[in-house]
Amino acid sequence: MSDPTGRKAVAAVWRIDSARIIGALTRYTGDFALAEDLAQEALAEALVTWPREGVPNNPAGWLLTVGRRRAIDAFRRRSARDEKYAAMAHHLPEGGALTGAEPGPAPDDVLWDPDQIDDDTLALMFTSCHPVLSRESGVALTLRVIGGLTSDEIARAFLVPTATVQARITRAKKTLGAAGVPFEVPPVDERPARLAQVLSVVYLIFTEGSSASSGDEVIRFDLAGEAQRLARILSRLMPEEPEVHSLLALLELTAARFPARRGPDGETVLLEEQDRRRWDRSAIARGRAALAKATDAGRGYGYYGLQAAIAECHALASSVEETNWGRIVALYEGLGSLAPSPVVDLNRAVAVSMAQGPAAALPIVDSLALADAFKDSHQLPGVRGELLRRLGRVEEARTELEQAIRLCGNERERAVLTRKLAEL
């Protein structure tokens, strides 16, 4: 009889160890696309075997052994009786079958070298976020091979068809193969540029999870949580990089407000209306500790460090009124100098409105009217409508809020804007 706990164990092990398994198989085969396919085959075999025969003592080792054996079969089918075949056979546990028959139960005594695991996982992150990939493909591939998410889960997270996600992953693997991207941690002189791409992908995943761009959920907790997990992995693998700790700090401090950002019926709760007693103090402590590590490097805040420092200002304030808005404005000014962006300017305008009043912020917002970043976004008219409302310019505020409602793709955010419009 099939044991349902076996299938649950497969899912749990895959989510935790898929990156290690795929990384190890990529190192053995030298082929990223093949390694991902082999890992999927091992996963499929586990879904059949574990419920029937029980969960092995070393589940990850079992999957890796099956993946290695499948690799040998693949090389045999390709008539690759060469040094690669011999090298892979050498790595099989003692007694491993080398016949053409099905591998059968895999031994579970495979030993994991912690240093090699870290190298493999880090190399896998740099590979899946390689600059030759489009942003969409990099995100999909990262969630698949590092996060262990299925194509269906990724599709649900980004509200796109499963076929679209599968096509992105397939395209990404083909692109990596065609470009001859090596499976390795980049040389020291190449790491800063490549690390920026890795951090950007993790940040993008979290951003979509923390502020869903469409659908009927304010927050996609699974997606945001996956980004936090990826950031924690990076902070362990690259402890000397301050921006890695800064990104982790930003994610922890932002996620700390999640419990208060959603009302009883799933509605959005604005910052000024949130019950700060519901903020996750443990997450705030973790975020501040990560930011302190970034600060200890003595290089000054980078892109994520400045944002984390802004999030820390909110975390330390007992209310909106008690928030150090002057410091937040200064931090946004620094962020705008480091990485100019209309979105940063819009956020700075909001901070200026809190520090100096809406009249001081409105010219900043007006100057962004022609920015392409807000062409199809509800953000600019939403902020402008709020500033005009506070200035008592009701008719103009109504026009802006109506425009924001038309452009907003998230049902919960649209409900907030609709309520503001009704209050006018």
N, C-alpha and C positions, 0 to 999 in steps of 0.2 A: 504494500500500500504506500502511496506517495505521502511524504511528510511535508505539510505546508511550511514548516519552519525552514526546510531546506531552501525553498525559493526565496524566503525572506533573508536568509543568510547570504545567498548569492547577491541579492540587491545591495545588502549592507557592505559586503566585502568589495563589490565593484565600485561603489561610491567612494570608499575610503582608499582603495589600493589600485584603481584602474591606471592612474598616472604612473605608478611605480612599475606595474606590469607592462604597460605599453612602452615605457622608457627602456626597461630591460630588454624587451623583445626588439626594439629598434636598435639598440646597441649590438645585439647578437646578429641581427640580419642585415643591418646597414640600410634598411628600407623602411621609412616611416609609414608609408601607405600599407605595405605588407604587414608590418607589426600591428597596426590597428585592426586589420582584418583578422589576423591570427588571434588577437585578444578577444575579438567578438566570437570567433569560433570556440575558443576555450570557455567563454561565458555561456554559449549555447549548450555546450556539453555539460557544464556544471548544472544548468537548469534541469537537465534530464537526470543526471547521476546523483546529485546531492539529496534531492527529495526521496530517492529510492534507497540509497545506500548510506545516507548520513553525511553530515558535514565533516570534512577532514580536519585533522588537528591543526594543520597549517593551510588554511584556505587559499591565501595568496600564493603560497608556494605550489599548491596543486594547480592553480590556473596558469602559473608561469611554466610549469613543467609540460602541461598539455600544449601550451602555446609553442614551446620549443619543439616539441615532437611534431606538431603541425607544420612548423617551419621546415623541419627536415623532410617531411613528406612533400612539401611544396618544392624544395630544391631538387628532390629526387625526380619529381614530375618534370621539372625543367632540365633534367639530365645534368644538373650542376654538381657532378662528382669532382669537386675541386677542393681547394684549401678551405673555402668557407664552409663546405659541408663537413669536412673533417674537424674544423674548429668548433662548430656547433655541436657535433656529436661528442666532442671531448667534454663539453659543459653539462651533458646530461647526467643526472644522478646515477650512481652505480646500479647496474641492473636494468637501465632504461632500454626499452625495446627499440630496435632499429629495423624491424621488419616493415613490410608494407601493410600489415594488419592495423586495425584500429588500436589506438594506444591503450585502451582499457583504463582502469583506475590509476591515477597518477600518485606517486609517492608524495608525502607532504612534509618531507624533511629538508626542502630546499632552504639553504641559509641565505639571508639577506645581508649584504655588506652595507652598513649604514652610510658610509662615505659614497659608495657607488650609487646607492639609492638617491641620495641628495643630488649627485651629479646628473643622473639620468632624469630626475624630475625637473631640475632646473633647465637642462638641455631641451626637454620636452616643452617647457613653457616658452623658451626662446624660439623654438621651431614653430609652434602653433600660433605664435604672435609675430611671425617674421614680416618685415616691411613689404615683401613682395605680394602679400595677401591683401585683399580689400578688407576694410574694417568689418564688414558683415561676415565675411568668410572666416576671419581671424576669431571673431567672437564665437561663431558656431563651432569651429574646430576646438577652441579652448574649452568651451563647456562640454564638448564631447569627450576629449581625451584627458583633460585635467580634472574637470568636474564630474565626469562619469555619467552625465545626463544622456538620456536617449534622445533620438531625433524628435520623438513625440513630445517629450518634456521641453525641449528647446523651442519647438514650434508653439506650444501653449504659452511659454513664457513671453515670446515676442509676437504672439497673435498672428502668426503666418502659417501657411500650409506646411505640413510635414515634408511634402515633396520639395518645397523651397529650401528647407533646412538641409535635406539630404543632398540636394544639388550643390548647395554652398560647400558642404563638407567634401563632396567628391571633387568639386572644382579646386578647393584648397589643396587637397592631396596631390592632384595632378600638377598644380602650379608649383608646389614645392619640389616635386620630382623633376619637372621640366627645367626649373631654375637651378637644379643641383644643389639645393640647400643642405649643408652638412648637419648631421645630428651631433651638436656639440654646444658647450657653453662658449659663447664668443670670446675671442681674445680680450684682454683687459682694455686695450685701447678702443675696442668696438662696443663695449658693454653700455656706456652711458646712452648712446643713441638707440641701441636695441632695447635697453631697459625701459626707455621712455615709451616705446610701442607696447611692451608688456603691461606697464602700469596703465597706459591709456585704455587697453582692452578691458582690464579688470575694473577700472573706473567707469567705463561705459556700461558694463554689465550691472554694476551697482546703481548707477544713475537711472537706468531703465527700471530697476527693481524698486528703488526708493520713491520715484516719481513717475509712475506709469504714464506713458504718453498716450495710451488709448485703452479702451476697455472699460470695465465697471468696477475696478479695484483701485484704491488709492495707492496701495503698496503691494508689490509682489514679493512677499517675504522669502519665498524659496530662491528667487533670483538674487535678491540683495544678500541673502545668507550665503549663497554660493560665492559671490564676490568677496565677502568677508573671509571665507575659508581660503580662497586663493591668495588673498593678501596676507593671511597668517602663514601660509606655506612659504610665500616669498620672503617674509620677514625672518623666517627661520633659515632659509637657504642663503639669504644675502644680508646678514646682520650688519655689515659694514656700510650699507647704502642708506643714508638718511631719508631719501625720498620714498623708499619702501616703507619705512616706519611712519613717515608722514601720511602716506596713503592709508595705511592701516588705521592710524589715528583718526583720519577724516571719516572713514567708514564706520568705525566704532562710535564716534561722537554723534554722527548723524543718525545711526541706527538706534542710539539710546533714546531718541525722541519718538520712535515708532509707536510704542504703546499708547501715547497720548495723541497721536496724529489721526487716529481713526476712532470715530464715535461708535456708539452701540449698534447702530444700523449700517455701519460701514462708511458713513459719511466722512468727508474731510474736516478735520478740526484745525483751524488756523493757529499759528504760533501764539498770537495774543490771547487765544481762548483755551489753550492747552492747560491741563492740570499737571503742573510740573512735578507733582508728587508721584506721578506715574512714570516719569522718565527712569530709564534703567541705570541705576547708579553704578552697577558693576561694569556696564559698558562704558560709562563715562570714565571710571577709574582706569580701565584698560586703554581707552583712547588717550588719556592724559599721560599714561606711562609710555605709550608708543611715541607720543609727541616729544616727551622728555628725552627719549633716546635719539630722536632726530636732532633735537637742540644740542645734545651733548657732542655731536659731531663738529660743532663750531663753524659750520659753513654758512649759517644763515638759512632762513626758510626758502624753499623752492616753491614750485607751483602747488603741490599738494600740501606742503607745510603751511603756506599762507591760508589755504582754505581750512585746514585743520585748526589753525589758530582762531579763525573766525568762529568755527563750530564750538571751540572751547569757550569763547566769550559767551555764547548762548548757554552753554552747559553750566557755567558758573553763576549765571544771573538768576535771582529768585523771581524775577518778573520781567516783562517787556520794559517797563519803566526803569528798572534797575540795571538794565543791560548797558554795557560800556560801548555805546554806539559810536563815540568818537574814535575809539581804537578800531572798531570794525571798519569805519570809513577809511582810516589810514591803511589798514590791511588790504582793503579792496583797491586802494590807490597803488599799493605796492604790487598787487596781483595784476592790475591793469598795465603797469610798466613792464612787468616781467613777461606777461602773455596777453597782449592787447586783444580784447574781444568785446563785441557789443553786449554779450550776455553778462560779462563782468561789469560793464558800465551800467547796465540796468540794475544789477544787484547793488552796485555802489549807490545808485540813485535812491533805492529803497532805504539804504542805511542813512544817507544824507537826509531824507525826509524825516527819519526818526530822530536824528541828531540836531537838525537845524530847522525842520519844518518842511511842509510840502512845497512851499513857494520856492525854496532853494533847490529842490530836486526836480521840479517840472522842466526847467530848461535842459537838464541832462537827458531826460526822457524824450523831449521834443527833438533833440539832436540825433536821436537814434531812429527817427521815423522812417528813414529811407534804407536802413540796414537790411541787407538780404537775409540775415539771420532771423529776422522777425516777419519775413514776407508772409508766411502761412502759419504764424504762431499766435496763440492767444495771449502770450506773456506781456508783450508791450501794451496793447490796449487794456489789458487787465490792470497793470500797474498805473497807467495813465488815468484810467477811470477812477481808481482809488484815490489818487492824488487830487483829481478834480473834485471828487466828492468831499474830501477834507477841506478843500478851498471854498466849498459852497457853490461851485459851478455845476449845478445839478443837471441841466440839459446836456451839457458837453459830456459829463460823466456818464449819463445814460447812453449816449451814442457810442462811447468807447466800450462800455460793458456789453452792449448788444453785439458789437463787433467781436469782442472776446468770446462770447458765448457761441457765435457762429463758427469760430475757428477752433474751439477747444474739442479735442478728440476723446478726452477722458470724461466719462459720465459723472463721476464724483466731483471732479474739478468744475465741471459745467454747472452742477447743482449749487456750488458755492457762489459762482458768478451770478447765477439766476437769483439767488437769495439776496445778494448785494443789490441787484437791479431792482428787485421788489421793494427793498427798504428805501429806495430813493423816492 
